[in-house]
Amino acid sequence: MDKFAQALASKIDVSEYSFLELTSQNIKDAYLAIDNEFQRREFAEKLRERAVQLRRKTDWERWFREFYAIPVPRKTLQNMSDLPLKGLDFGEYGINEKGISIHNERAGSYDYFAKSTPVIITKQLDNIDGEPAKVELSFKKRGEWLDTVCDLRTISDTRSILNLSDSGISVNSLDAPLLVRYFSALLADNIDVIPIYKSTGRMGWHGNEFIPYGTNYVFDGSPDMKRRYEAICEKGDFDVWLQVAEKARKHHAAVRFVLASSLASALLKKMQKQLFFVHMWSKSGVGKSVALSAALSVWGDPERLFTTFNATNVGTERLADFNKNIPLCLDELQTVKDKHYDPSKFIYQMTSGVNKIRGTKEGGLIKQSTWQLIIITNGEQPITEENSNSGVKNRVLEIYCAGKMFDDFDGLLDTINNNYGHAGRKFVEYVKEQKAPELERIFQRLVEYARDLRFEEKQLKSVAIVLLADYVFNVLFLSMNESEAYEDTIDYIRSNFKIFDNKDETSLRERAYSSFVSWVLANNNRFKNDGTGEVFGTIDLDEGFIYILPTAINKWCAECGYNKRAILTEFDEANLLAYTQKDKRTRKRICGAVTCVYKVKIPDEFEEDDFEETDIF
């Protein structure tokens, strides 16, 4: 501005001005001639005092508010020419290689912040999962424009904005207030220039689109999840992948089932089916981890997607939430199989499809994570135990992997590490094109067939959904007609039913009763009542019952991991327990004294030689 005009404005005497003179164009020009913010405020205060004297304060303030809305020209530096988003209005700010600049009127120079990392807002992100609003920031570092995503709240708070330093943006506690004001002004002045995108931080189905294959969404998750997101991609040649995949399917039945399970994960949400585990187990060195890599290669880069069991429960939940409908593959069960690991609790937790309710420090609740997928695992032992209840057993399909699973481990790994991601996209596109009733019709046919294989109902449906994916594999990738594909899938499961471990042991009652009888046989001397050692009870072969003391049955439950109340109820429902009292006990003379005992039936198939006759006093 003209220094003469500025000096003149500062010396204007308004003490004799009328209201019309006080609101004239000359006064506006004089006000605008003042560059210094402090002097401008001082001049405005002088005008206001005169308006008070004229008893026109309210009228003057209304005039001044309208007048003050006129933008005041600011001194700025020329902006960069290679900005990733054109047409931004920077207002009083400038942006160049040195960072963000603003003119310092008092010093007569430019102050810089975000030094050496010029940064702008390039996208406004509207999260479809109800997460907080986010923005994409683009910043230039070492000659390259980089992107990062953060919550809108992060760039609105002087403390939170310091977290941007983790992404490489230059910010410190002194610059933080300046950067917050800059972002606020940039967003407000360019609300129609900065594009708005729908975003998500999760994979899988969103309506009829499947992330990351959908084109209408931007990923806004954390940097570590972004690396996994970018791993869901395509590389190499699909035909090369299919050739080794088909060879592996023919070589080992477990590999075929695991590949189908990987694809089937995308069917659960679409067909509203329950979550479950597929667990491969056998001794080390047969190729279980390679099979897991093959399952991952269906969707993307197996090396970047590979995950071990050695993670916290919260970490595993977050991975499941991120995957949403893409299979979660966990390697090496034995890495967490210690005294702190409860497999039953872990299975229930993961197959519930939702994490625990957790509170925030402000007193609210953290938004719950959800997922609907198949969890594929492996290890050197089963994931369930002999004492696992039926609910746990029914949520897991355990596959025993006998013999080498591949002819050439190294060759297959080399192939799938360089050719991956095509099958998942093709499978999803096929499912999107199919009518839901048609898929359900084939699924129900497979359910009915699998029912003859003696699975429990919940396991039966899990098997059927994997077989449906196997059927689609035949149709889509091997160009079989529907009839050929269905018969091939049926022949496969009929011929390889032996891969399912403990298929006849899904009943908690049967497993517990077998364990109880074995335990009694192992402790037969404790039922002799010969006056030596601890007494557990007595056996009456004539009546066909085992009479066991409450303390002894408690000992068996503790040693074998059974819940006493649940087991007694199971025995009672199967007519294996006889009693005369409400607490399921009866009275019996043991070692000369009458006491309350549990009366359990001896198995019908046992011969007299199985139990040694004991004396009953």
FENQUI-V571451 format. One line per field, one symbol per residue. ss: DSSP state (H for helix, E for strand, C for the rest). psi: psi as a letter, one per 40 degrees, with the letter a starting at -180 (. if undefined). A space follows every 10 residues. Layout:
# FENQUI-V571451
ss: ???
psi: ???
This chain:
# FENQUI-V571451
ss: CCHHHHHHHH CCCCCCCCHH HHCCHHHHHH HHCCCCHHHH HHHHHHHHHH HHHCCCHHHH HHHHHHHHCC CCCCCCCCCC CCCCCCCCCC CCEEEECCEE EEEECCCCEE EEECCCCCEE EEEEEEECCC CCCEEEEEEE ECCEEEEEEE ECCHHHCCCH HHHHHHHCCC CCCCCHHHHH HHHHHHHHHC CCCCEEEEEE CCCEEECCEE ECCCCCCEEC CCHHHHHHHH HCCCECCHHH HHHHHHHHHH HCHHHHHHHH HHHHHHHHHH HCCCCEEEEE ECCCCCCHHH HHHHHHHCCC CHHHHCCECC CCHHHHHHHH HHHCCCCEEE ECHHHCCCCC CCHHHHHHHH HCCECCCCEC CCCCECCCCE CCCEEEEEEC CCCCCCCCCH HHHCCEEEEE CCCCCCCCHH HHHHHHCCCE CHHHHHHHHH HHHCCHHHHH HHHHHHHHHH HCCCCCHHHH HHHHHHHHHH HHHHHHHCCC CHHHHHHHHH HHHHHCHHHE CCCCCCCHHH HHHHHHHHHH HHCHHHHCCC CCCCCCEEEE CCCCEEEEEH HHHHHHHHHH CCCHHHHHHH HHHCCCEECC CCCCCEEEEE CCEEEEEEEE ECCCCCCHHH CCCCCCC
psi: ihddddddde ehhedeiidd ddfidddddd deehdhdddd dddddddddd dddeffdddd ddddddddeh hhhihiihii efhehieihe beiihadeah iihhddefah hiifheghii hdihhhheee iiiiihhhih hfehhiiihi idddeehddd ededddeehh hiddeddddd ddddddddef dedhihiiii eiaahgbeih heeieeihhf aiddddddde egiiiahddd dddddddddd dhdddddddd dddddedddd efiiiiihhh iaiieefddd ddddddedda hdddehiieg iidddddddd dddcehihhh igdeeegaee hgdddddddd edeiiihiii eeeahhhiii igihhhiiie iidiidehid dddeehhhhh ghiheidgdd ddddddeehi eddddddddd ddeihddddd dddddddddd deefiidddd dddddddddd dddddddefi iddddddddd ddddefdeeh ifdefehddd dddddddddd ddfddeedfe ehiihdaihg dddfihhhid ddddddddde fihddddddd dddefehiie idefiihihh fehhihihhh ihhdeiided hhhihh.
